[in-house]
Amino acid sequence: MAASKASGFPVHKAPGPPSRVRVSTGLQPWLARAHTIRLGLRTHLIIFGLAIVVPVLLYSAFVLHRYAESERDSIERRALEIARGLSNDVDREIVSIITTLETLATSPSLARGALKEFRAEAKEALRSRPWNVVLIGANNRQLVNTRLADDETPPMSASTEPPLTEIVRRTKAPYVSNLFVGTVARTSIFAVAVPVRVGNDTPYALVMSLEPDRLVEILGHEALPVHWVAGVADRENIIMARSSAAASRIGRRLSDETLQRSGGLSEGVITTHDADGQEILLAFRVSRLTGWRVGAWSPLATVRAPLWRAWNLLLLSGAALLGLSLLLALGLGRLMAAPIAELSRAGTTLAAGAPVTPISSTLREANELSEVLSTASRELLSRMRAQAHLAAIVAHSPSAMVSLSPTGIIQSWNPAAERLFGYSASEVVGRSVRVFYPEDKVSDFDELNAAIRAGETVSGDVVRRHKDGSLIDVFISVAPMVEESGRVTGISAIISDVAERKGRERQIEFLMRELSHRSKNMLAVVQAVAGQTARHTPDFEAFQARFAERLHAMARSQDLLVESDWRGAHLSQVLRTQLAPFADEWETRVAMSGPNVQLKPDCVQSLALAVHELATNAAKYGALSAPAGRIVIDWELSGGGNGAERRLRVTWRERNGPRVEPPDRHGFGQVVIEQMVASSLHAEVKLEYRSDGLFWSLDAPAEYIVALG
């Protein structure tokens, strides 16, 4: 039975418990301090009451906040609708004026120059309206002004008035002016002008001037909410009209704050300050017809007043609810304090190893807990006797011996176990033995415990966790401790360190796999080299010579890997071992420079073959075939900063050799130099037959080729 369990126990797994939630390192110190806090029952009840009331208040505040946002949006939309409506009313009035003027401008009397006749026609047409028209000719001279008596001569328009004739003559379109002081009216007015065409000429401008009172009337037509004010400002941001206090505000300029916050928008809603320094909510719209800014505003305090009343109500009701919760918590705390105090004394009795007597109170849970403590005190006395017996057995054992409860709680821990796992007895006694299981093996304890409860003895090689987190190989022998009645009262475990034996076994297994892998790779490379060499050589003698040279090149790179225990080789070593056979004094003919770069083992063979083919070509046709020929080899590591890819670049340059010309045919050597090394090293390879010497470069990501450097 022991043998079967030894072979099966470590690999069979029962369904494991859910994975544990890992607490972030930033919260761990706070949670550790929270566990050290000791609070009374009343405090817990207060916290419980707050836990109920506070979320309700927070949710109410959230709902009120959302309502406030919705109400604010509604007010802003309503204000903007008012501003748009007022702007449309003003635009309709201006359009009506323009239509009237354009109708008068078509009068035949103007074409004939009959100005008195035109004056009579204009007065008749405007008899039902409080409007006056002015006919202005060249040099801004008034020719007809219905505001004057029939026998009065119209004056010359003041230089301060806008040159309306020039404007309409230039634009050929109606024009609406800003606010200005009229020559005849001697008060602030604004004017609407249309061109008067006579043939192909525009000799006159027909102008209707109105006082701001007309705009005030239009603003008064809109039913504004209480405490709301409307106004109009011209293109120069001068106030032209207001629905209230118009006389004291007309002619003033809008504040810089208002202009800055409106930000050149055609319409919008902003918060700003009025002329009295009062914070207001302002909705405005800029008319496309006149360019005037029409706005409606109200004190911000008035707009926010309903919301503040709602917040105050929430605060008062929340305070009352919190107070009631605290009073209830204190009252319940008094009722529960007495049985809790009895349970506290029962716990002290249990800790002293004495039997606990159940209590009787109005709190059912306290009574049930006292029954549990009474039962636990009896079981504890029995277990203490068993623990004393087991402790005497394991105290002087040379092997690690651990006694567990039937549920896997550590009850004893001898010095050998402390040396093996790194934990002292005070650190592990009372903890579950699962603390020594790797995370993916925690469920193995359930299988072990089931076998032990069935009366079996389990042994075998397993992996356990050291205090420092490392995994160690051990041999365990676990047996149940059984009473005369057959009941399992505990578990005895003898644990031996087999790390050295397991290490030797793993090393042998690794070496065998590595030997098999590298042998297969080497045979595959030799086979490929042989096939390619045979394909590109004309006869057997040439094949034998070239194949032998390439095998020697592979052997030299293999020697480098063996000397380094297959950890790789330095780039400079690879270059030296491959160049040495081609020139007696190659150190004087080959210049190499670059940092210390350690190549990965898998890359050494490919790069060595490429260097061998380059050196063979140089010895036969290139720089090494001429006495003065030289080879310059450079390499560098670049990148690696600010997220850039780290790359290795190697260049081969030949100098002072025979003139280089591209070959008529491409042999296997060129395949190695260009294609094979590019594919195996994920590199970009360049091969150029320059007239002054062959040039070859390799540019590869360092992650595929460089081990360290």
C-alpha positions in Angstrom: 0.0 0.0 0.0 2.8 2.4 0.9 4.5 1.8 -2.5 1.4 2.5 -4.5 0.8 5.8 -2.6 4.4 6.8 -3.0 4.1 6.6 -6.8 0.6 8.1 -7.0 0.3 10.8 -4.3 2.3 13.6 -5.8 0.5 13.7 -9.1 -3.2 13.0 -8.4 -5.1 16.3 -7.6 -8.5 16.9 -6.2 -10.4 20.1 -7.1 -8.6 22.9 -5.3 -10.0 25.8 -3.4 -10.6 29.1 -5.1 -7.5 31.2 -5.7 -6.7 33.7 -3.0 -7.2 37.3 -3.6 -3.9 39.1 -3.3 -3.9 42.4 -1.5 -1.9 45.1 -3.0 1.3 46.1 -1.1 0.0 49.6 -0.6 -3.1 48.3 1.4 -1.2 45.7 3.5 0.2 48.1 6.1 -3.2 49.7 6.6 -4.9 46.3 6.9 -2.3 45.2 9.3 -3.0 48.2 11.5 -6.7 47.7 11.2 -6.4 44.2 12.6 -4.7 45.6 15.7 -7.6 48.0 16.5 -9.8 46.8 19.3 -13.3 48.3 19.5 -16.1 47.8 21.9 -19.6 46.3 21.1 -21.2 49.8 21.3 -18.7 51.2 18.9 -19.4 48.3 16.5 -23.1 48.9 16.7 -22.5 52.6 16.0 -20.4 51.7 13.0 -23.1 49.3 11.9 -25.7 52.0 12.2 -23.5 54.4 10.2 -23.0 51.6 7.6 -26.7 51.6 7.1 -27.4 55.3 7.2 -24.4 56.8 5.5 -24.9 54.9 2.2 -28.6 56.1 2.2 -27.5 59.7 2.7 -24.7 59.4 0.1 -27.2 58.0 -2.4 -29.6 60.8 -1.5 -26.9 63.3 -2.0 -26.0 61.7 -5.3 -29.6 61.8 -6.5 -29.9 65.4 -5.3 -26.7 66.2 -7.1 -28.0 64.7 -10.3 -31.2 66.6 -9.9 -29.3 69.8 -9.4 -27.3 69.2 -12.5 -30.5 68.4 -14.4 -32.2 71.5 -13.0 -29.2 73.6 -13.9 -29.3 72.3 -17.4 -33.0 73.0 -17.6 -32.5 76.6 -16.4 -29.7 77.1 -18.9 -31.8 75.7 -21.8 -34.7 77.9 -20.8 -32.5 81.0 -20.5 -31.0 80.2 -23.9 -34.5 79.8 -25.4 -35.4 83.2 -24.0 -32.3 84.8 -25.5 -33.0 83.2 -28.9 -36.7 84.3 -28.8 -35.7 87.9 -28.0 -33.1 87.8 -30.7 -35.6 86.6 -33.2 -38.1 89.3 -32.1 -35.5 92.0 -32.7 -34.5 90.5 -36.0 -38.2 90.4 -37.1 -38.5 94.1 -36.3 -35.3 95.0 -38.2 -36.5 92.9 -41.2 -39.9 94.8 -41.1 -38.0 98.1 -41.1 -35.8 97.0 -44.0 -38.8 95.8 -46.0 -40.5 99.2 -45.5 -37.4 101.1 -46.5 -36.8 99.0 -49.6 -40.5 99.6 -50.6 -40.0 103.4 -50.2 -36.7 103.2 -52.0 -38.5 102.1 -55.2 -40.7 105.3 -55.2 -40.7 106.9 -58.8 -40.4 110.4 -57.2 -36.8 109.5 -56.1 -35.9 108.6 -59.6 -37.3 112.0 -60.8 -35.6 113.9 -58.0 -38.9 115.1 -56.6 -37.8 115.1 -53.0 -40.9 117.0 -51.6 -43.2 114.6 -53.3 -41.1 111.7 -51.8 -41.3 113.3 -48.3 -45.1 113.4 -48.6 -45.2 109.8 -49.7 -42.9 108.7 -46.8 -44.9 110.5 -44.1 -48.1 109.0 -45.5 -46.6 105.5 -45.5 -45.3 105.9 -41.9 -48.3 107.7 -40.5 -49.5 104.6 -38.4 -46.0 103.9 -37.1 -43.7 106.0 -34.8 -40.9 105.8 -37.4 -39.0 108.5 -39.2 -36.9 108.2 -42.4 -34.0 110.3 -43.6 -32.8 110.5 -47.2 -29.0 111.1 -47.2 -27.2 112.1 -50.3 -23.6 112.6 -51.2 -21.2 114.0 -48.5 -23.5 112.6 -45.8 -26.0 115.5 -46.4 -29.5 115.0 -45.3 -32.0 115.7 -48.1 -35.2 114.6 -46.5 -35.9 114.1 -42.7 -39.5 113.3 -41.7 -38.6 114.1 -38.1 -38.4 117.8 -39.1 -41.2 120.2 -40.0 -41.9 120.7 -43.7 -40.4 124.1 -43.8 -37.2 123.1 -41.9 -34.0 122.5 -43.9 -32.4 119.2 -43.1 -28.9 119.7 -41.5 -25.7 118.1 -42.5 -25.2 114.8 -40.7 -22.5 115.0 -38.0 -19.2 113.5 -38.5 -19.8 111.3 -35.5 -22.7 109.5 -37.3 -21.8 106.5 -39.5 -21.3 107.2 -43.2 -24.4 105.3 -44.2 -24.5 106.5 -47.9 -20.9 105.3 -48.4 -21.6 102.0 -46.7 -24.8 101.0 -48.6 -23.3 102.4 -51.9 -20.2 100.1 -51.3 -22.1 97.0 -50.1 -25.3 97.4 -52.3 -27.1 95.9 -49.3 -29.1 97.1 -46.3 -27.0 98.1 -43.2 -27.9 98.2 -39.5 -25.8 100.6 -37.4 -24.6 100.5 -33.9 -25.9 103.0 -31.3 -24.9 106.6 -31.9 -26.2 110.2 -31.1 -28.4 111.5 -33.9 -27.8 115.0 -35.3 -31.5 115.9 -35.2 -32.7 113.7 -32.4 -29.8 114.7 -30.2 -30.2 111.4 -28.3 -28.9 107.9 -28.7 -30.4 106.2 -31.7 -29.7 103.4 -34.1 -30.3 103.4 -37.9 -31.3 101.0 -40.6 -30.2 102.1 -44.1 -30.9 100.7 -47.6 -29.4 101.8 -50.9 -31.6 103.8 -53.3 -30.8 102.9 -56.9 -31.4 105.3 -59.8 -30.4 103.5 -62.9 -26.9 102.1 -62.4 -26.1 104.6 -59.7 -26.8 104.6 -55.9 -27.0 108.4 -55.2 -28.9 108.1 -51.9 -29.2 106.1 -48.8 -32.7 105.8 -47.3 -32.3 105.6 -43.5 -34.8 104.9 -40.7 -33.5 105.9 -37.2 -35.1 104.6 -34.1 -34.6 105.3 -30.4 -33.7 102.4 -28.0 -37.2 102.6 -26.5 -38.4 100.5 -29.4 -36.0 97.7 -28.5 -37.1 98.1 -24.8 -40.7 97.5 -26.0 -39.7 94.4 -27.9 -37.9 93.0 -24.9 -41.0 93.6 -22.8 -43.1 91.5 -25.1 -41.3 88.3 -23.8 -42.7 87.0 -20.6 -39.5 86.8 -18.5 -39.4 84.8 -15.3 -39.3 86.7 -12.0 -35.9 88.4 -11.3 -34.8 87.9 -15.0 -33.6 90.9 -17.1 -33.1 91.1 -20.9 -30.9 93.4 -22.9 -29.4 94.2 -26.3 -25.8 95.3 -27.0 -24.5 96.4 -30.4 -21.5 95.2 -32.3 -19.3 97.5 -30.3 -20.7 95.8 -27.1 -22.5 99.0 -26.1 -25.8 98.4 -24.3 -28.7 99.6 -26.5 -31.7 98.5 -24.4 -32.7 96.7 -21.2 -36.0 95.4 -20.0 -35.4 97.2 -16.7 -33.4 100.2 -15.6 -32.8 101.0 -19.2 -32.2 104.8 -18.7 -29.2 104.2 -16.4 -27.6 101.5 -18.5 -28.0 102.5 -22.2 -24.7 103.6 -23.7 -22.5 101.6 -21.2 -20.1 99.0 -22.5 -20.3 95.4 -21.5 -17.7 94.3 -18.9 -14.5 92.8 -20.0 -15.3 89.7 -17.9 -18.5 89.1 -19.8 -16.8 89.5 -23.2 -13.9 87.2 -22.2 -16.1 84.4 -20.9 -18.4 84.5 -23.9 -15.2 83.8 -25.9 -16.5 84.9 -29.3 -19.3 82.4 -29.3 -22.4 83.0 -31.3 -24.6 81.8 -28.4 -24.2 80.2 -25.0 -24.7 80.4 -21.2 -22.0 81.7 -18.9 -21.6 83.0 -15.3 -20.3 86.5 -15.0 -20.8 89.7 -13.0 -23.1 92.6 -13.8 -22.3 96.3 -13.5 -23.2 96.2 -9.8 -20.7 93.4 -9.1 -23.4 90.8 -8.6 -22.8 87.3 -10.0 -25.3 86.4 -12.7 -26.2 83.5 -15.0 -26.2 85.0 -18.6 -27.7 83.4 -21.7 -26.9 85.2 -25.0 -27.2 85.0 -28.7 -25.5 87.1 -31.4 -27.8 87.9 -34.3 -26.6 86.9 -37.7 -28.7 89.8 -39.2 -27.5 92.7 -37.1 -24.5 91.3 -35.2 -26.1 92.6 -32.0 -25.8 90.5 -28.8 -29.2 89.8 -27.2 -29.1 88.3 -23.6 -31.2 87.3 -20.7 -29.8 87.0 -17.2 -30.7 86.5 -13.5 -28.7 86.7 -10.2 -27.0 83.4 -9.7 -28.2 83.3 -6.1 -31.8 83.4 -7.3 -31.2 80.6 -9.7 -29.5 78.4 -7.1 -31.9 79.2 -4.2 -34.2 76.1 -4.7 -31.2 73.8 -4.9 -29.7 75.3 -1.7 -33.0 74.8 0.1 -32.9 71.1 -1.0 -29.4 70.6 0.2 -30.2 72.2 3.6 -33.2 69.9 3.9 -31.0 66.9 3.2 -28.4 68.0 5.7 -30.9 68.5 8.5 -32.7 65.2 7.8 -29.4 63.4 7.6 -28.2 64.8 10.9 -31.5 63.7 12.5 -31.2 60.2 11.0 -27.6 59.9 12.2 -28.6 61.0 15.7 -31.4 58.5 15.9 -29.1 55.7 14.7 -26.5 56.6 17.4 -29.2 56.5 20.1 -30.4 53.1 19.0 -26.9 51.7 18.8 -26.1 52.9 22.4 -29.4 51.3 23.7 -28.8 48.0 22.0 -25.2 48.1 23.2 -26.2 48.2 26.8 -28.5 45.1 26.3 -25.7 43.1 24.7 -22.8 44.1 26.9 -23.7 41.8 29.8 -23.6 38.4 27.9 -20.6 39.5 26.0 -18.8 40.2 29.3 -19.7 36.6 30.4 -18.3 35.2 27.1 -15.1 37.2 27.7 -14.7 35.6 31.1 -15.4 32.2 29.6 -12.6 32.8 27.1 -10.2 33.5 29.9 -11.2 30.3 31.7 -10.7 28.4 28.4 -7.2 29.9 28.0 -6.3 28.7 31.5 -7.2 25.1 30.5 -10.2 24.9 32.9 -13.7 23.7 31.8 -16.2 26.4 30.7 -19.8 26.5 32.1 -22.5 27.5 29.5 -24.3 30.8 30.3 -28.0 31.7 30.0 -29.0 35.2 28.7 -31.5 36.9 26.5 -29.0 36.9 23.6 -29.4 33.5 21.8 -26.1 33.8 19.9 -24.2 34.4 23.1 -25.7 31.3 24.6 -24.8 29.2 21.6 -21.3 30.5 21.6 -20.9 29.7 25.3 -22.0 26.1 24.5 -19.3 26.0 21.8 -16.7 27.3 24.2 -17.8 24.6 26.8 -17.4 21.9 24.2 -14.1 23.3 23.0 -12.7 23.4 26.5 -13.4 19.7 26.9 -11.8 18.9 23.5 -8.8 21.1 24.3 -8.0 19.3 27.5 -8.0 16.0 25.6 -5.8 17.4 22.8 -3.4 18.9 25.3 -2.7 15.4 26.7 -2.2 14.0 23.2 0.1 16.8 22.3 2.3 16.3 25.4 2.7 12.6 24.4 3.6 13.4 20.8 6.0 16.2 21.8 8.1 13.9 23.9 8.5 11.6 20.8 9.6 14.2 18.3 11.6 16.5 20.5 14.9 14.6 20.0 14.4 13.1 16.6 17.3 13.7 14.1 14.7 13.9 11.3 12.2 16.6 10.7 9.1 15.4 12.5 5.8 17.2 12.5 2.5 16.3 14.2 -0.7 17.6 12.8 -4.3 17.7 13.8 -6.7 15.6 11.7 -7.5 18.8 9.7 -3.8 19.6 9.1 -3.1 22.1 11.8 0.5 22.0 13.0 0.8 21.0 16.6 4.5 20.2 17.1 7.6 21.3 15.3 11.0 19.8 16.1 14.4 21.5 15.6 15.1 19.4 12.5 12.0 20.7 10.9 13.1 24.3 11.8 16.4 23.7 10.0 14.7 22.2 6.9 11.9 24.8 6.4 13.4 27.8 8.1 10.4 28.4 10.4 10.7 28.4 14.2 8.0 26.5 16.2 6.4 29.7 17.3 5.9 30.8 13.7 4.1 27.7 12.4 2.4 25.9 15.4 -1.3 26.4 15.0 -1.1 27.1 11.3 -2.2 24.9 8.5 0.3 22.6 6.9 -0.9 24.0 3.6 1.5 26.9 4.1 4.3 24.6 2.9 2.5 23.5 -0.3 3.2 25.3 -3.6 0.2 27.2 -4.8 -0.6 24.6 -7.5 -0.3 21.7 -5.0 -2.5 22.9 -2.2 -5.3 20.5 -3.1 -2.8 17.5 -2.7 -3.4 17.8 1.1 -7.0 16.8 0.7 -5.9 13.5 -1.0 -3.3 12.9 1.7 -5.7 13.7 4.5 -8.3 11.3 3.0 -5.8 8.5 2.8 -4.7 9.2 6.4 -8.2 9.1 7.7 -8.7 5.8 6.0 -5.8 4.5 8.1 -3.2 4.4 5.3 0.5 5.4 5.5 1.6 7.6 2.6 5.2 8.1 1.5 7.0 9.6 -1.5 9.0 12.4 -3.0 7.2 15.8 -3.0 8.0 19.5 -3.4 7.4 21.9 -0.5 7.9 25.6 0.1 10.6 27.0 2.3 10.1 30.1 4.5 12.0 32.2 1.9 9.5 31.2 -0.8 11.9 28.7 -2.5 10.7 25.2 -3.4 12.6 22.3 -1.8 12.6 18.6 -2.6 11.7 16.3 0.3 10.7 12.7 1.1 7.7 12.4 3.3 6.4 9.5 5.3 3.0 10.3 6.8 1.0 8.0 9.1 -2.2 8.4 11.2 -2.2 8.5 15.0 -5.1 6.3 16.1 -6.8 5.8 19.4 -7.9 2.4 20.7 -11.4 3.1 19.4 -10.0 3.5 15.9 -10.6 7.3 15.7 -7.8 9.3 14.0 -6.6 11.9 16.5 -3.7 13.3 14.6 -1.1 12.9 11.8 2.6 12.1 12.2 5.0 13.2 9.4 8.7 12.4 9.0 10.3 14.6 6.4 13.8 14.2 4.8 15.7 16.6 2.6 16.4 15.0 -0.8 17.4 18.1 -2.6 20.9 16.9 -3.4 19.6 13.6 -4.8 16.9 15.4 -6.9 19.5 17.9 -8.1 21.7 15.1 -9.4 18.8 13.5 -11.1 17.7 16.7 -12.8 21.2 17.5 -13.9 21.6 14.1 -15.5 18.3 14.4 -17.2 19.1 17.9 -18.4 22.5 16.9 -19.8 20.9 14.0 -21.7 18.3 16.2 -23.2 20.9 18.9 -24.1 23.2 16.3 -25.7 20.4 14.9 -27.7 19.1 18.3 -28.8 22.5 19.6 -29.8 23.5 16.4 -31.6 20.4 16.6 -33.7 21.0 20.2 -34.5 24.6 19.6 -35.4 23.7 16.7 -37.6 21.1 18.8 -39.3 23.5 21.6 -40.0 26.2 19.2 -41.3 23.7 17.6 -43.5 22.5 21.0 -44.9 26.1 22.1 -45.4 27.0 18.9 -47.2 24.0 19.1 -49.5 24.6 22.8 -50.4 28.4 22.3 -50.8 27.8 19.3 -53.2 25.2 21.4 -55.1 27.7 24.2 -55.8 31.0 22.2 -56.4 31.9 20.7 -59.9 33.7 17.6 -58.7 34.3 15.4 -55.7 37.8 16.7 -55.0 36.4 20.3 -54.8 33.5 19.1 -52.6 35.9 17.3 -50.3 38.0 20.4 -49.8 35.2 22.9 -49.3 33.2 20.5 -47.1 36.2 19.9 -44.9 36.9 23.6 -44.6 33.3 24.2 -43.5 33.4 21.3 -41.1 36.6 22.8 -39.5 34.9 26.2 -39.2 31.9 24.5 -37.4 34.4 22.5 -35.2 36.2 25.7 -34.2 32.9 27.4 -33.1 31.9 24.1 -31.4 35.2 24.3 -29.4 34.3 27.8 -28.2 30.8 26.6 -27.0 32.3 23.6 -25.2 34.9 25.8 -23.5 32.1 28.1 -22.2 29.9 25.2 -21.1 27.4 26.2 -23.9 26.8 29.6 -22.4 27.8 31.3 -25.7 30.9 33.0 -27.0 32.3 36.5 -27.4 32.0 38.0 -30.8 35.7 38.8 -30.9 36.5 35.1 -30.2 34.3 33.9 -33.0 36.1 36.3 -35.4 39.6 35.3 -34.3 39.0 31.6 -34.5 37.5 31.9 -38.0 40.1 34.3 -39.4 43.2 32.6 -38.0 43.5 29.8 -40.6 43.5 32.3 -43.6 46.6 34.4 -42.8 49.8 33.8 -40.8 49.9 37.4 -39.6 46.2 38.0 -39.7 46.4 40.3 -36.6 48.3 42.9 -38.7 46.0 42.6 -41.6 42.7 42.5 -39.8 41.5 45.4 -37.6 38.7 44.7 -35.2 37.0 47.1 -32.9 33.8 47.0 -30.8 32.4 46.4 -27.3 32.6 43.1 -25.4 29.5 41.3 -26.8 28.5 37.8 -25.6 26.6 35.9 -28.2 23.9 33.3 -27.5 24.9 29.7 -28.2 22.4 29.2 -31.0 23.8 32.3 -32.8 27.5 31.3 -32.6 27.3 28.6 -35.3 25.4 30.8 -37.9 27.7 33.8 -37.4 30.8 31.6 -37.5 29.8 30.0 -40.8 29.1 33.5 -42.3 32.6 34.8 -41.1 34.2 31.7 -42.5 32.7 32.2 -45.9 33.7 35.9 -45.9 37.3 35.0 -44.9 37.4 32.3 -47.6 36.3 34.8 -50.2 38.8 37.3 -49.0 41.6 34.8 -49.1 40.8 33.6 -52.7 39.6 36.8 -54.4 39.6 39.7 -51.9 41.8 41.6 -49.5 43.7 38.6 -48.1 44.8 37.5 -51.6 46.9 40.7 -52.0 50.0 41.5 -49.8 48.7 45.0 -49.0 45.1 44.0 -48.5 43.4 44.8 -45.2 40.1 43.9 -43.5 38.3 46.2 -41.0 35.6 44.7 -38.8 33.5 46.9 -36.5 30.5 46.2 -34.3 28.4 48.2 -31.9 25.4 47.9 -29.7 22.8 50.7 -30.0 19.4 51.6 -28.7 17.9 50.4 -25.4 16.9 53.8 -24.1 13.4 55.3 -23.9 11.8 52.1 -25.1 14.0 51.9 -28.3 14.9 48.4 -29.5 18.5 47.3 -28.7 20.3 46.2 -31.8 23.7 44.8 -32.8 25.4 46.1 -36.0 28.5 44.3 -37.5 30.3 45.6 -40.6 33.1 43.9 -42.7 35.1 46.2 -45.0 37.9 45.1 -47.3 40.7 47.5 -48.5 43.7 47.5 -50.9 42.7 44.2 -52.5 42.1 43.3 -56.1 39.3 45.2 -57.9 36.0 43.8 -56.9 33.3 42.9 -59.4 30.1 41.0 -58.8 30.4 37.3 -59.5 28.8 35.7 -62.6 27.2 33.0 -60.4 26.2 32.7 -56.8 27.5 29.8 -54.8 26.6 28.3 -51.4 28.9 30.7 -49.7 26.8 33.7 -50.7 23.7 31.8 -49.6 25.3 31.5 -46.1 26.5 35.1 -46.0 23.2 36.7 -47.1 20.2 34.3 -46.6 21.1 31.8 -43.9 22.5 34.3 -41.4 19.7 36.8 -42.0 17.1 34.1 -41.4 18.6 32.5 -38.3 19.5 35.8 -36.6 16.3 37.8 -37.7 18.8 40.2 -39.2 19.1 42.7 -42.1 22.1 41.8 -44.2 23.8 43.9 -46.9 26.4 42.6 -49.3 27.9 45.1 -51.7 30.7 44.5 -54.3 32.3 48.0 -54.1 35.2 48.8 -56.4 37.6 49.4 -53.5 36.6 46.2 -51.7 33.8 44.0 -50.6 31.4 45.4 -48.0 29.1 43.3 -45.7 27.0 44.4 -42.8 24.6 42.7 -40.4 21.9 44.6 -38.3 20.0 42.3 -35.9 17.8 42.8 -32.8 20.0 42.2 -29.7 17.3 40.1 -28.1 17.8 37.3 -30.7 21.6 37.3 -30.7 23.2 38.9 -27.6 23.3 37.1 -24.3 25.2 40.0 -22.5 27.6 42.7 -23.5 
